[in-house]
Amino acid sequence: EDYLRNMLSQAIILSKKKLDNQITGFMSYIPNYAIELESERDIISYYISTIGVTKGWRGHGITNQFYKMIEEIVKKQATSTYIATRTWSTNRTHIKILTDLGYENVKTIENDRGNGVHTVYYAKKIISNDEINDAKNNG
């Protein structure tokens, strides 16, 4: 109940079928979330806390679309920031999606989810539209 209550207090992106508005998936996220890194300063990010896609809709690119949507949300901010998430080292499908979209492993907690199963954090720096426009205008 605590996890659900916490998730419902977060921003949520929904995926729905066009015909009947049936929900096919969701992504919840937390702006201004700090990920502590050992060798560098913390990464302040839009942290993807949960992604869920219904069984019949997995493999249809919904998770990719969620990441593209959150990247567009972040680009509209005034300053650059990161998007980050965590998963377990054996979640090959999610890790492939993340690496294909340009996310990099920024932290690993060894054996955090059992012997040989690590918690892995991935992040990607997103440049804001304002900073892109400034760079274009300044040469």
DSSP file with accessible surface (Angstrom, degrees, kcal/mol):
  #  RESIDUE AA STRUCTURE BP1 BP2  ACC     N-H-->O    O-->H-N    N-H-->O    O-->H-N    TCO  KAPPA ALPHA  PHI   PSI    X-CA   Y-CA   Z-CA
    1    1 A E     >        0   0  183      0, 0.0     4,-2.7     0, 0.0     5,-0.2   0.000 360.0 360.0 360.0 -40.0    0.0    0.0    0.0
    2    2 A D  H  >  +     0   0  121      2,-0.2     4,-2.6     1,-0.2     5,-0.2   0.912 360.0  49.6 -63.0 -42.9    2.8    2.4    0.8
    3    3 A Y  H  > S+     0   0  144      2,-0.2     4,-2.7     1,-0.2    -1,-0.2   0.942 113.6  45.6 -60.9 -47.2    4.5    1.8   -2.6
    4    4 A L  H  > S+     0   0   94      2,-0.2     4,-2.7     1,-0.2    -2,-0.2   0.930 112.8  50.0 -62.7 -44.9    1.2    2.4   -4.4
    5    5 A R  H  X S+     0   0  142     -4,-2.7     4,-0.8     1,-0.2    -1,-0.2   0.924 112.8  47.4 -60.6 -43.9    0.4    5.5   -2.4
    6    6 A N  H >< S+     0   0   90     -4,-2.6     3,-0.8    -5,-0.2     4,-0.4   0.927 112.3  49.1 -62.6 -45.2    3.8    6.9   -3.1
    7    7 A M  H >< S+     0   0   18     -4,-2.7     3,-1.7     1,-0.2    -2,-0.2   0.901 106.4  56.1 -63.4 -40.0    3.6    6.1   -6.8
    8    8 A L  H 3< S+     0   0  111     -4,-2.7    -1,-0.2     1,-0.3    -2,-0.2   0.708 101.0  59.0 -68.9 -15.8    0.2    7.7   -7.1
    9    9 A S  T << S+     0   0   90     -4,-0.8    -1,-0.3    -3,-0.8    -2,-0.2   0.567  95.8  84.8 -85.7  -6.6    1.6   10.9   -5.8
   10   10 A Q  S <  S-     0   0   25     -3,-1.7     2,-0.2    -4,-0.4    20,-0.2  -0.434  94.7 -89.8 -90.3 164.2    4.1   11.0   -8.7
   11   11 A A  E     -A   29   0A  37     18,-1.4    18,-2.2    -2,-0.1     2,-0.4  -0.502  49.0-159.1 -68.4 142.2    3.6   12.4  -12.2
   12   12 A I  E     -A   28   0A  67     16,-0.2     2,-0.5    -2,-0.2    16,-0.2  -0.987  17.2-158.6-132.8 137.1    2.3    9.7  -14.5
   13   13 A I  E     -A   27   0A  15     14,-2.9    14,-2.2    -2,-0.4     2,-0.3  -0.960  21.0-156.5-108.7 131.2    2.2    9.2  -18.2
   14   14 A L  E     -A   26   0A  82     -2,-0.5     2,-0.5    12,-0.2    12,-0.2  -0.833  11.6-152.3-110.6 148.7   -0.5    6.9  -19.5
   15   15 A S  E     +A   25   0A  28     10,-2.6     9,-3.3    -2,-0.3    10,-1.3  -0.977  23.9 180.0-113.8 128.1   -0.7    4.8  -22.7
   16   16 A K  E     -A   23   0A 108     -2,-0.5     7,-0.2     7,-0.3     2,-0.2  -0.955  32.6-110.0-129.6 150.6   -4.3    4.1  -23.9
   17   17 A K     >  -     0   0   58      5,-2.6     4,-1.7    -2,-0.3     5,-0.1  -0.548  27.0-136.2 -71.5 140.3   -5.8    2.3  -26.8
   18   18 A K  T  4 S+     0   0  205     -2,-0.2    -1,-0.1     1,-0.2     0, 0.0   0.884  96.2  54.8 -67.0 -39.3   -7.5    4.7  -29.2
   19   19 A L  T  4 S+     0   0  172      1,-0.2    -1,-0.2     3,-0.1    -2,-0.0   0.919 130.6   4.2 -65.8 -45.9  -10.7    2.7  -29.7
   20   20 A D  T  4 S-     0   0   89      2,-0.1    -1,-0.2     0, 0.0    -2,-0.2   0.323  91.1-117.5-128.1  10.7  -11.8    2.3  -26.1
   21   21 A N     <  +     0   0  108     -4,-1.7     2,-0.2     1,-0.2    -3,-0.1   0.695  54.1 163.9  59.3  19.8   -9.3    4.3  -24.0
   22   22 A Q        -     0   0   96     -5,-0.1    -5,-2.6     1,-0.1     2,-0.3  -0.505  43.6-113.8 -68.3 132.6   -8.2    1.1  -22.2
   23   23 A I  E     +A   16   0A  82     -7,-0.2    -7,-0.3    -2,-0.2     3,-0.1  -0.526  36.2 176.2 -71.2 129.3   -4.9    1.7  -20.4
   24   24 A T  E     -     0   0A   3     -9,-3.3    30,-2.4     1,-0.4     2,-0.3   0.519  62.9 -20.6-108.7 -12.3   -2.1   -0.3  -21.9
   25   25 A G  E     -AB  15  53A   3    -10,-1.3   -10,-2.6    28,-0.3    -1,-0.4  -0.971  52.8-150.4-179.9 169.6    0.7    1.0  -19.8
   26   26 A F  E     -AB  14  52A  53     26,-2.5    26,-2.5    -2,-0.3     2,-0.4  -0.989   3.8-156.9-152.9 157.3    2.0    3.8  -17.5
   27   27 A M  E     -AB  13  51A   0    -14,-2.2   -14,-2.9    -2,-0.3     2,-0.4  -0.994  11.7-163.3-134.0 129.0    5.2    5.4  -16.5
   28   28 A S  E     +AB  12  50A   0     22,-2.6    21,-1.8    -2,-0.4    22,-1.3  -0.888  13.8 179.7-111.7 147.5    5.6    7.3  -13.2
   29   29 A Y  E     -AB  11  48A  28    -18,-2.2   -18,-1.4    -2,-0.4    19,-0.2  -0.974  24.0-142.4-147.3 160.0    8.4    9.7  -12.5
   30   30 A I  E >   - B   0  47A  46     17,-2.3    17,-2.9    -2,-0.3     3,-0.5  -0.979  20.0-142.5-124.6 114.6    9.9   12.1   -9.8
   31   31 A P  E 3  S+     0   0A  54      0, 0.0    15,-0.2     0, 0.0    52,-0.0  -0.401  82.6  21.4 -69.9 155.2   11.4   15.4  -10.9
   32   32 A N  E 3  S+     0   0A 129      1,-0.2     2,-0.5    -2,-0.1    14,-0.2   0.863  81.8 160.7  57.8  43.7   14.5   16.6   -9.0
   33   33 A Y  E <   - B   0  45A  73     12,-3.0    12,-2.7    -3,-0.5     2,-0.5  -0.811  31.5-139.3 -98.2 130.4   15.5   13.2   -7.7
   34   34 A A  E     - B   0  44A  46     -2,-0.5     2,-0.6    10,-0.2    10,-0.2  -0.791  10.8-163.8 -95.5 129.5   19.1   12.8   -6.5
   35   35 A I  E     - B   0  43A   4      8,-2.5     8,-2.2    -2,-0.5     2,-0.5  -0.961  22.0-133.9-107.4 120.5   21.1    9.7   -7.3
   36   36 A E        -     0   0  134     -2,-0.6     2,-0.4     6,-0.2     5,-0.1  -0.628  21.7-167.6 -80.0 125.2   24.2    9.4   -5.1
   37   37 A L        -     0   0   22     -2,-0.5    70,-0.1     3,-0.4     5,-0.1  -0.880  18.0-143.7-110.4 146.6   27.4    8.6   -7.0
   38   38 A E  S    S+     0   0  187     -2,-0.4    -1,-0.1     1,-0.2     4,-0.1   0.906  96.4  32.1 -75.6 -42.6   30.6    7.5   -5.2
   39   39 A S  S    S+     0   0  109      2,-0.1     2,-0.2     0, 0.0    -1,-0.2   0.615 123.7  31.2 -95.6 -13.7   33.1    9.1   -7.5
   40   40 A E  S    S-     0   0  132      1,-0.1    -3,-0.4     3,-0.0     3,-0.1  -0.759  94.9 -75.9-131.0-179.9   31.3   12.2   -8.7
   41   41 A R        -     0   0  221     -2,-0.2    -1,-0.1     1,-0.1    -2,-0.1  -0.331  67.2 -77.2 -73.8 165.7   28.6   14.6   -7.4
   42   42 A D        -     0   0   73     -6,-0.1     2,-0.6     1,-0.1    -6,-0.2  -0.195  40.3-123.2 -61.5 152.4   25.0   13.4   -7.3
   43   43 A I  E     -B   35   0A  12     -8,-2.2    -8,-2.5    -3,-0.1     2,-0.6  -0.895  18.7-152.2 -96.2 121.8   23.0   13.3  -10.5
   44   44 A I  E     +B   34   0A  79     -2,-0.6    38,-1.2   -10,-0.2     2,-0.3  -0.868  36.3 155.5 -93.0 127.1   19.8   15.4  -10.2
   45   45 A S  E     -Bc  33  82A   0    -12,-2.7   -12,-3.0    -2,-0.6     2,-0.8  -0.862  58.9 -99.4-143.7 168.5   17.3   13.8  -12.5
   46   46 A Y  E     - c   0  83A  24     36,-2.5    38,-2.4    -2,-0.3     2,-0.6  -0.933  54.6-149.4 -86.6 111.7   13.8   13.1  -13.6
   47   47 A Y  E     -Bc  30  84A  10    -17,-2.9   -17,-2.3    -2,-0.8     2,-0.8  -0.806   9.1-143.7 -98.5 119.7   13.7    9.7  -12.0
   48   48 A I  E     +Bc  29  85A   1     36,-3.3    38,-0.5    -2,-0.6   -19,-0.2  -0.728  24.9 174.3 -78.8 111.8   11.6    7.0  -13.7
   49   49 A S  E     +     0   0A  31    -21,-1.8     2,-0.3    -2,-0.8    -1,-0.2   0.843  59.1  11.5 -92.0 -35.3   10.3    5.1  -10.7
   50   50 A T  E     -B   28   0A  22    -22,-1.3   -22,-2.6   -43,-0.1     2,-0.4  -0.996  51.4-177.3-148.5 137.7    7.9    2.6  -12.3
   51   51 A I  E     +B   27   0A  47     -2,-0.3     2,-0.4   -24,-0.2   -24,-0.2  -0.999  11.5 176.9-130.1 132.3    7.0    1.4  -15.8
   52   52 A G  E     -B   26   0A  23    -26,-2.5   -26,-2.5    -2,-0.4     2,-0.4  -0.998   6.6-179.9-137.0 131.7    4.2   -1.1  -16.4
   53   53 A V  E     -B   25   0A  15     -2,-0.4   -28,-0.3   -28,-0.3     5,-0.1  -1.000  34.6-112.7-129.0 131.0    2.9   -2.4  -19.7
   54   54 A T    >>  -     0   0   60    -30,-2.4     3,-2.0    -2,-0.4     4,-0.7  -0.266  32.2-110.7 -63.2 149.2    0.0   -4.9  -19.9
   55   55 A K  G >4 S+     0   0  172      1,-0.3     3,-1.2     2,-0.2    -1,-0.1   0.867 114.9  54.1 -50.8 -46.2    1.0   -8.3  -21.2
   56   56 A G  G 34 S+     0   0   61      1,-0.2    -1,-0.3     3,-0.0    -2,-0.1   0.671 111.8  45.8 -66.5 -14.0   -0.8   -8.1  -24.5
   57   57 A W  G X4 S+     0   0   89     -3,-2.0     3,-1.3   -33,-0.2     5,-0.4   0.419  81.2 116.3-111.1   0.9    0.9   -4.8  -25.3
   58   58 A R  T << S+     0   0  150     -3,-1.2    -4,-0.0    -4,-0.7    -3,-0.0  -0.431  75.0  31.4 -68.4 144.7    4.5   -5.7  -24.5
   59   59 A G  T 3  S+     0   0   86     -2,-0.1    -1,-0.2     1,-0.0    -4,-0.0   0.526  90.0 103.3  84.8   7.9    6.8   -5.6  -27.4
   60   60 A H  S <  S-     0   0  123     -3,-1.3    -2,-0.1     0, 0.0    -3,-0.0   0.225  98.8-102.3-105.7  11.0    4.8   -2.8  -29.2
   61   61 A G  S  > S+     0   0   30      3,-0.0     4,-2.2    -4,-0.0     5,-0.2   0.599  80.2 132.3  84.4  11.7    7.3    0.0  -28.4
   62   62 A I  H  > S+     0   0   18     -5,-0.4     4,-2.5     2,-0.2     5,-0.2   0.932  73.1  49.4 -65.1 -44.2    5.3    1.5  -25.5
   63   63 A T  H  > S+     0   0   26      1,-0.2     4,-2.3     2,-0.2    -1,-0.2   0.929 110.0  52.0 -61.9 -41.7    8.3    1.8  -23.2
   64   64 A N  H  > S+     0   0   51      1,-0.2     4,-2.3     2,-0.2    -1,-0.2   0.922 109.7  49.8 -57.4 -44.0   10.3    3.4  -25.9
   65   65 A Q  H  X S+     0   0  103     -4,-2.2     4,-2.6     1,-0.2    -1,-0.2   0.887 106.9  54.8 -64.7 -38.4    7.5    5.9  -26.4
   66   66 A F  H  X S+     0   0    3     -4,-2.5     4,-2.6     2,-0.2     5,-0.2   0.943 109.5  47.0 -58.6 -47.0    7.4    6.6  -22.7
   67   67 A Y  H  X S+     0   0    0     -4,-2.3     4,-2.2     1,-0.2    -2,-0.2   0.909 112.1  50.0 -64.0 -39.0   11.1    7.5  -22.7
   68   68 A K  H  X S+     0   0   99     -4,-2.3     4,-1.8    -5,-0.2    -1,-0.2   0.904 111.0  50.3 -65.5 -37.9   10.7    9.7  -25.7
   69   69 A M  H  X S+     0   0   88     -4,-2.6     4,-2.2     2,-0.2    -2,-0.2   0.928 110.6  47.7 -66.3 -44.4    7.8   11.5  -24.1
   70   70 A I  H  X S+     0   0    0     -4,-2.6     4,-2.6     1,-0.2     5,-0.2   0.888 108.8  55.4 -67.0 -34.0    9.7   12.1  -20.9
   71   71 A E  H  X S+     0   0   20     -4,-2.2     4,-2.4    -5,-0.2    -1,-0.2   0.914 107.9  48.9 -62.8 -40.2   12.7   13.4  -22.9
   72   72 A E  H  X S+     0   0   89     -4,-1.8     4,-1.0     2,-0.2    -2,-0.2   0.895 110.1  51.4 -66.0 -39.1   10.4   15.9  -24.6
   73   73 A I  H >< S+     0   0   52     -4,-2.2     3,-0.6     1,-0.2     4,-0.3   0.942 112.4  46.1 -60.3 -45.9    9.0   17.0  -21.2
   74   74 A V  H >< S+     0   0    1     -4,-2.6     3,-2.0     1,-0.2    -2,-0.2   0.897 104.7  60.7 -67.7 -37.6   12.6   17.5  -19.9
   75   75 A K  H 3< S+     0   0   57     -4,-2.4    54,-3.4     1,-0.3    55,-0.4   0.796  97.1  61.5 -60.5 -27.1   13.7   19.4  -23.0
   76   76 A K  T << S+     0   0  154     -4,-1.0    -1,-0.3    -3,-0.6    -2,-0.2   0.599  84.7  99.6 -76.9 -10.1   11.0   22.0  -22.3
   77   77 A Q  S <  S-     0   0   74     -3,-2.0    53,-0.6    -4,-0.3    52,-0.3  -0.330  84.9-117.3 -72.8 161.0   12.7   22.9  -19.0
   78   78 A A  S    S+     0   0   64     50,-0.1     2,-0.3    51,-0.1    -1,-0.1   0.777  93.2  36.9 -72.9 -27.2   15.0   25.9  -18.8
   79   79 A T  S    S-     0   0   92     -5,-0.1    -2,-0.1    51,-0.1    50,-0.1  -0.900  90.4 -97.4-127.5 158.0   18.1   24.0  -17.9
   80   80 A S        +     0   0   23     -2,-0.3     2,-0.3    48,-0.1    47,-0.2  -0.342  48.7 161.5 -67.7 150.1   19.6   20.7  -18.9
   81   81 A T  E     - D   0 126A  21     45,-1.8    45,-3.7    43,-0.1     2,-0.3  -0.912  32.7 -97.9-155.1-179.2   19.1   17.8  -16.6
   82   82 A Y  E     -cD  45 125A  75    -38,-1.2   -36,-2.5    -2,-0.3     2,-0.4  -0.736  13.2-146.4-105.5 156.3   19.2   14.0  -16.5
   83   83 A I  E     +cD  46 124A   0     41,-2.2    41,-2.0    -2,-0.3     2,-0.3  -0.977  32.3 175.2-113.2 134.5   16.6   11.3  -16.9
   84   84 A A  E     +cD  47 123A   0    -38,-2.4   -36,-3.3    -2,-0.4     2,-0.3  -0.949  14.5 166.1-139.6 158.9   17.5    8.3  -14.7
   85   85 A T  E     -cD  48 122A   6     37,-2.2    37,-2.5    -2,-0.3     2,-0.3  -0.948  20.9-136.1-156.9 172.2   16.1    5.0  -13.7
   86   86 A R  E     + D   0 121A 103    -38,-0.5     2,-0.3    -2,-0.3    35,-0.2  -0.966  24.5 158.3-135.4 156.3   17.2    1.8  -12.1
   87   87 A T  E     - D   0 120A   4     33,-2.4    33,-2.8    -2,-0.3     2,-0.3  -0.845  44.4 -80.5-153.3-171.1   16.6   -1.9  -12.8
   88   88 A W  E >   - D   0 119A 102     -2,-0.3     3,-2.1    31,-0.2    31,-0.2  -0.779  37.5-115.4-105.3 154.3   18.2   -5.2  -12.0
   89   89 A S  T 3  S+     0   0   34     29,-2.8    30,-0.1    -2,-0.3    -1,-0.1   0.688 112.8  56.0 -64.0 -19.3   21.2   -6.5  -14.0
   90   90 A T  T 3  S+     0   0   64     28,-0.2     2,-2.0     1,-0.1    -1,-0.3   0.463  76.5  99.5 -92.9   0.6   19.2   -9.5  -15.3
   91   91 A N    <>  +     0   0   35     -3,-2.1     4,-2.3     1,-0.2     5,-0.2  -0.512  46.4 166.8 -85.5  72.2   16.4   -7.3  -16.9
   92   92 A R  H  >  +     0   0  190     -2,-2.0     4,-2.4     1,-0.2    -1,-0.2   0.831  67.2  57.1 -61.0 -35.6   18.0   -7.6  -20.3
   93   93 A T  H  > S+     0   0  108     -3,-0.2     4,-2.0     2,-0.2    -1,-0.2   0.951 111.2  41.6 -63.1 -48.4   14.9   -6.2  -22.2
   94   94 A H  H  > S+     0   0   26      2,-0.2     4,-2.6     1,-0.2    -2,-0.2   0.921 114.0  52.2 -67.1 -41.4   14.8   -3.0  -20.2
   95   95 A I  H  X S+     0   0   30     -4,-2.3     4,-2.9     1,-0.2     5,-0.3   0.907 108.5  51.7 -62.5 -39.1   18.6   -2.5  -20.3
   96   96 A K  H  X S+     0   0  121     -4,-2.4     4,-2.7    -5,-0.2    -1,-0.2   0.932 109.7  49.2 -63.0 -44.1   18.5   -3.0  -24.1
   97   97 A I  H  X S+     0   0   29     -4,-2.0     4,-1.6     2,-0.2    -2,-0.2   0.949 113.2  47.6 -58.5 -47.2   15.9   -0.3  -24.4
   98   98 A L  H  <>S+     0   0    0     -4,-2.6     5,-2.8     1,-0.2     4,-0.3   0.936 114.3  44.1 -62.4 -47.6   17.9    2.0  -22.3
   99   99 A T  H ><5S+     0   0   69     -4,-2.9     3,-1.4     1,-0.2    -1,-0.2   0.897 110.7  55.1 -68.4 -36.9   21.2    1.5  -24.1
  100  100 A D  H 3<5S+     0   0  105     -4,-2.7    -1,-0.2    -5,-0.3    -2,-0.2   0.829 108.6  49.9 -61.7 -30.9   19.5    1.8  -27.5
  101  101 A L  T 3<5S-     0   0   27     -4,-1.6    -1,-0.3    -3,-0.2    -2,-0.2   0.404 126.8-100.0 -89.6   2.1   18.1    5.2  -26.4
  102  102 A G  T < 5S+     0   0   40     -3,-1.4    -3,-0.2     1,-0.3     2,-0.2   0.603  71.4 146.5  94.1  12.8   21.6    6.4  -25.3
  103  103 A Y      < -     0   0    5     -5,-2.8     2,-0.4    -6,-0.2    -1,-0.3  -0.571  32.9-150.6 -81.4 146.8   21.3    5.8  -21.5
  104  104 A E  E     -E  123   0A 141     19,-2.8    19,-2.3    -2,-0.2     2,-0.4  -0.924  22.0-106.4-120.7 147.3   24.5    4.8  -19.7
  105  105 A N  E     +E  122   0A  69     -2,-0.4    17,-0.3    17,-0.2     3,-0.1  -0.550  41.2 168.6 -69.3 121.0   25.1    2.8  -16.6
  106  106 A V  E     +     0   0A  47     15,-2.6     2,-0.3    -2,-0.4    16,-0.2   0.545  61.4  16.9-112.2 -12.2   26.1    5.3  -13.9
  107  107 A K  E     -E  121   0A  46     14,-1.2    14,-3.0   -70,-0.1     2,-0.4  -0.952  55.0-168.5-162.1 139.6   26.0    3.1  -10.8
  108  108 A T  E     -E  120   0A  55     -2,-0.3     2,-0.7    12,-0.2    12,-0.2  -0.999   7.8-160.6-131.9 131.7   25.9   -0.6   -9.9
  109  109 A I  E >   -E  119   0A  56     10,-3.0    10,-2.0    -2,-0.4     3,-1.3  -0.942  29.6-130.9-110.9 106.1   25.1   -2.0   -6.5
  110  110 A E  T 3  S-     0   0  132     -2,-0.7     8,-0.1     1,-0.2     4,-0.1  -0.306  77.9  -8.0 -63.5 137.1   26.5   -5.5   -6.5
  111  111 A N  T >  S+     0   0   78      1,-0.1     3,-1.2     2,-0.1    -1,-0.2   0.669  86.3 140.2  53.9  24.5   24.3   -8.4   -5.3
  112  112 A D  T <  S+     0   0   86     -3,-1.3     6,-0.2     1,-0.3    -1,-0.1   0.777  75.5  36.3 -68.7 -26.0   21.7   -5.9   -4.1
  113  113 A R  T 3  S-     0   0   98      4,-2.5    -1,-0.3     1,-0.5     2,-0.2   0.022 135.3 -55.9-115.5  24.6   18.8   -8.1   -5.4
  114  114 A G  S X  S-     0   0   37     -3,-1.2     3,-2.2     3,-0.2    -1,-0.5  -0.493  89.5 -31.3 121.5 169.3   20.4  -11.5   -4.5
  115  115 A N  T 3  S-     0   0  157      1,-0.3     3,-0.1    -2,-0.2    -3,-0.0  -0.372 132.8  -0.1 -61.0 118.2   23.6  -13.3   -5.3
  116  116 A G  T 3  S+     0   0   40     -2,-0.2     2,-0.6     1,-0.2    -1,-0.3   0.464 107.2 107.7  81.9   1.8   24.7  -12.3   -8.8
  117  117 A V    <   -     0   0   36     -3,-2.2    -4,-2.5   -28,-0.1     2,-0.3  -0.941  51.7-169.9-116.2 111.2   21.7   -9.9   -9.3
  118  118 A H        -     0   0   39     -2,-0.6   -29,-2.8    -7,-0.2     2,-0.5  -0.690  25.4-122.5-101.6 150.7   22.8   -6.2   -9.1
  119  119 A T  E     -DE  88 109A   1    -10,-2.0   -10,-3.0    -2,-0.3     2,-0.4  -0.809  35.6-165.9 -84.9 128.2   20.8   -3.0   -9.0
  120  120 A V  E     -DE  87 108A   7    -33,-2.8   -33,-2.4    -2,-0.5     2,-0.4  -0.969  10.3-153.9-123.5 133.9   21.9   -0.9  -11.9
  121  121 A Y  E     -DE  86 107A  19    -14,-3.0   -15,-2.6    -2,-0.4   -14,-1.2  -0.908  10.4-168.6-104.9 135.5   21.2    2.8  -12.5
  122  122 A Y  E     +DE  85 105A  22    -37,-2.5   -37,-2.2    -2,-0.4     2,-0.3  -0.941   8.2 176.9-122.2 144.5   21.1    4.3  -16.0
  123  123 A A  E     -DE  84 104A   4    -19,-2.3   -19,-2.8    -2,-0.4     2,-0.3  -0.978  14.7-165.7-145.9 156.8   21.0    8.0  -16.9
  124  124 A K  E     -D   83   0A  51    -41,-2.0   -41,-2.2    -2,-0.3     2,-0.4  -0.984  23.7-127.5-144.0 130.6   21.0   10.2  -19.9
  125  125 A K  E     -D   82   0A 112     -2,-0.3     2,-0.5   -43,-0.2   -43,-0.3  -0.672  23.0-157.8 -80.1 131.1   21.7   13.9  -20.0
  126  126 A I  E     -D   81   0A   5    -45,-3.7   -45,-1.8    -2,-0.4     2,-0.4  -0.944   8.0-141.9-112.4 124.8   19.0   15.9  -21.8
  127  127 A I        -     0   0   75     -2,-0.5   -47,-0.1   -47,-0.2   -48,-0.1  -0.743  24.4-120.9 -87.0 130.8   19.8   19.3  -23.2
  128  128 A S     >  -     0   0    1     -2,-0.4     4,-2.2     1,-0.1   -52,-0.2  -0.275  15.7-119.0 -69.8 155.3   17.0   21.8  -22.9
  129  129 A N  H  > S+     0   0   57    -54,-3.4     4,-2.7   -52,-0.3     5,-0.2   0.883 115.2  56.8 -59.5 -38.5   15.4   23.5  -25.9
  130  130 A D  H  > S+     0   0   81    -53,-0.6     4,-2.5   -55,-0.4    -1,-0.2   0.923 108.5  45.6 -60.0 -43.7   16.6   26.9  -24.5
  131  131 A E  H  > S+     0   0   74      2,-0.2     4,-2.2     1,-0.2    -1,-0.2   0.872 111.6  52.2 -70.6 -33.8   20.2   25.7  -24.4
  132  132 A I  H  X S+     0   0   57     -4,-2.2     4,-2.1     2,-0.2    -2,-0.2   0.947 112.1  46.2 -63.6 -46.0   19.9   24.2  -27.9
  133  133 A N  H  X S+     0   0   79     -4,-2.7     4,-2.4     1,-0.2    -2,-0.2   0.899 110.8  52.5 -65.0 -40.1   18.6   27.5  -29.2
  134  134 A D  H  X S+     0   0   90     -4,-2.5     4,-1.6     1,-0.2    -1,-0.2   0.917 109.3  49.8 -60.4 -43.0   21.3   29.5  -27.4
  135  135 A A  H  < S+     0   0   64     -4,-2.2    -2,-0.2     1,-0.2    -1,-0.2   0.901 111.3  48.7 -64.0 -40.6   24.0   27.3  -28.9
  136  136 A K  H >< S+     0   0  150     -4,-2.1     3,-1.0     1,-0.2    -1,-0.2   0.902 112.9  47.8 -64.4 -41.7   22.5   27.9  -32.4
  137  137 A N  H 3< S+     0   0  128     -4,-2.4    -1,-0.2     1,-0.2    -2,-0.2   0.753 110.0  52.5 -72.9 -23.9   22.3   31.6  -31.9
  138  138 A N  T 3<        0   0  140     -4,-1.6    -1,-0.2    -5,-0.2    -2,-0.2   0.205 360.0 360.0-100.3  13.7   25.9   31.9  -30.6
  139  139 A G    <         0   0  103     -3,-1.0    -3,-0.2    -5,-0.1    -2,-0.1   0.609 360.0 360.0  99.2 360.0   27.5   30.1  -33.5
